[in-house]
Amino acid sequence: MIPLGWTGGVIGLIIATAMSLSANALIAKLHEYGGVRHIRYRDLAGFIYGKKAYSLTWGLQYVNLFMINTGYIILAGQALKAAYVLFRDDHTMKLPHFIAISGFVCAIFAIGIPHLSALRIWLGFSTVFSLMYIVIAFVLSLKDGLQAPARSYDIPGTPISRIFTTIGAAASLVFAFNTGMLPEIQATVRKPVVDNMMKALYFQFTAGVVPLYAVCFIGYWAYGNNTSSYLLNNVNGPVWAKAMANVAAFLQTVIALHIFASPMYEYLDTKFGIKGSPLKIQNLTFRITVRGGYLAINTLLSALLPFLGDFMSLTGAISTFPLTFILANHMYLVAKKEKLTSAQKCWHWLNVGFFAVMAVAAFVSSLRLIAVDSKTYHVFADL
């Protein structure tokens, strides 16, 4: 909202929602294309284009998931630091320390949960933690907004910098709605798979986006262009309430990271032939070494460059745009070319071209944002 303002922010969120629904629906409809169930994004791309596309798609997915995981560890560190500062604002512990702690906790969780189906009850906890954060952040922001003096909603920066931040914000918007792993999620949906997945998508992009809209709008309304990328850094209120919200955000992040890291874990387990009991010494050692090493790299990068918003923009540019929009529209064109009208073909080609340009522009913009922030803040910055 800050780099877009009220008009651009509201319109941008609505457009990003509609575009994301449309693109994900295209992928959902190709689930059983060619008489084969495609349970991985790379499997679908490989079936349509061949082996090279399989590898390229997996590479883009890996980048997307790696950057998502990096962002989650930054977010977990911010939440942990915010909870700590409520009780001891002595500047002894800094953000990189909390990021390191967050990475360690995520690694312990990843070692203890061998596969997605083992999450079970944790998904219920995840919902509870999300609701705790949303409700507390909304209520405290509303209270602050009603009591606060006039605040500025002007878009900060020079005209040139505004252009770059606007493009970066567009990438962040599409990143917020997309995971790049819809076929993997659809593989867990019961029959009729396509119909049920479409129902889920319609629900997610209508009622499901209401909490996201609520937090975005109330936070920006309450604090204007001084709103932090982590909203709880702005709110005032009872210490116990803010502590609950921060701890809930931290725990929810640990669970969510595991979900988005699971495709990588599954790939590595399959590649190295990990089977049998999760408690088997060989399997346990493998998880400690490989998953721990993977998250150690995530954690190091998170602590080195803890610019959450910039990473969202970069991820949107290099993976979310290509995976969710460019690839989705082109695969649908190839798969359904005999059934599409000329107008429909033109529409999908227009999307391919538009999002290709947006991906390049967002990539340049996000690199500039990271470069600027890297000059403003030293490595391992305490933001």
Buried (B, 14 or more C-beta within 10 A) or exposed (E): BBBBBEEBBBEBBEEBBEBBBBBBBBBBBBBEBEEEBBBBBBBBBBBBBEEEBBEBBBEBBBBBBBBBBBBBBBBBBBBBBBBBBBEEEEEEBBBBBBBBBBBBBBBBBBBEBBEBEEBEEBEEBBEEBBEBBBBBBBBBBBBBBEEBEEBEBEBEBEEEBBBBBBBBBBBBBBBBBBBBBBBBBBBEBEEEBBEBBBEBBEEBBEEBBEBBEBBBBBBBBBBBBEBBBBBBBBBEBEEEBBBBBBBBBBBBBBBBBBBBBBBBBBBBBEEEEBEEEBEEEEBBEBBBEBBBEBBBEBBBBBBBBBBBBBBBBBBBBBBBBBBBBBBBBBBBBEBBEEEBEEEBEEBBEEBBEBBBEBBEBBBBBBBBBBEBBBEEBEEBBBB
